[in-house]
């Protein structure tokens, strides 16, 4: 099982209040419960999560993100040509914005079963994407 985290989930985990961060952590842990579950993000998430801390010179927050991204338990899905092709179809047929199309395509391109954890209910319109939505 692949557990894929949308960037907004990580932002809530690292930058949300304690209750929200706890809810995110519990949801991630629940989804990781099946044996051999692997945690994924897209390469785009590296960009999306690092912009605000860089812009506002939040060095400690940036270190926390970078520590998470360097974890040996985390896999980073690359933005390959195959992902770009899937993203183009998602944009054309389902009206997703480019970043959302890239996130969904990164997950869909992974081999095997997956769950996509997000706080954005708009991903529900993507066929084949198995969603766990963080309720805010």
N, C-alpha and C positions, 0 to 999 in steps of 0.2 A: 504494500500500500504506500502510495506517495501522498504526503501531506504538504500542500502548497500554500504558502502564506502570501496574501496580497499585501502590498506595502502599507495600506492603512491599518492593518492589524498590528504590524510592528510599531507603527507610530503610536497607536493607542497603548501598546505594551510598554514602550519606553518613555512616552511623553504624557500619557493619560494620568488621571488621578489614581490613587491606590485601589479603589474599588473597581474601576474600569480595567486597570492592568491585571488585577486578580482574575476578573472574568475572562480576559483574553488568555491568560496563562492556563486556566482551567479548561477552556475550550481546546486549546492546542494539546494539552496533555491527554484529554479524552480522545481526540482524534489520533493521537500517536499510540494508543493502547494496543491495537492489533500488533501481533508479532511482526517483526521485520519492517515496520513503518519507517519511512525515511522522510526527513524534513527538507523541503525545497523552498527557494525563493527564485525570482528571476534576476538577471543581471540589472534590469531596470530598477529593481527595488534598491540596489546599492546607491543609485543616483537619487531616487526619490527620498530616501530616508536621510541622506547626508546633506541635502541642500540647506535646509533650515538651520541645522547646527553650524554649518560653515558660514552662512550668511550672518547669523547673529553671534558668531564667535563663541558658541557653546561647546568648549573644548571637552569638558567631561562627558556631555551627552554624545559627542562624536566618538570619543574613546569607547563608550558603552556599545554604540552601534558597531564600531569596527571590531570590537571583541566578539560580539555575536556573529558577525559576518565571517570571522576567522575560525569559528568553531569547527572542529573536525566532524561534528554530527550534522552539519548543515551542508546541503548540496546547492550549488548555484546553477540554474538552468540558463544556458547561454542564449543569446538572441541570434540564432542561426538562420540561414536562408529558409529552412523548413518552417521555423517559427514565424518568419516574416510572411510567408505564403499563407499560413493559417490566419494570421492577424489581418491580412488584406481581405480575406473572405469574411471574417467576422465584422470588419468595418463596413464592408459593402452590403452585407445581408442582414446585419443585426444592429447597425447604427451605433456601435461602440466608438468611443473616442480612441485615438491611437494608443495612449498609455494603457487603457483598459483592454484593448484588443491584444496588445503585446503580453499583458499579464495572463489573460485567458489562454492565448495561444501557447505561451511557455508551459503552462500546466497541461494543456491538451496534447502537446508534443511528447510528453514524458511517456515512457513505456509502462504498461500495467495500469492497475486501478489507481484512482486518485480521489482526494477530497480537496476542494479549494476553499480556504477559509478567508472570508472577507466581511467587511461591514457595509458593502455596497450591494443593495438588493438588485441593482441593474444587471448584475451578472446572471441572474436567474433566466434571462432570455437567451443565454448561450446554450445551444443544444449540446448535450454530451458532457457538460461541465457539472460535476457533482459538488454542490454548494453546501457549506456550513456557514450560515450567516450569523455574525456577531450582532446580537440585539442591543441597541443602544437606548 
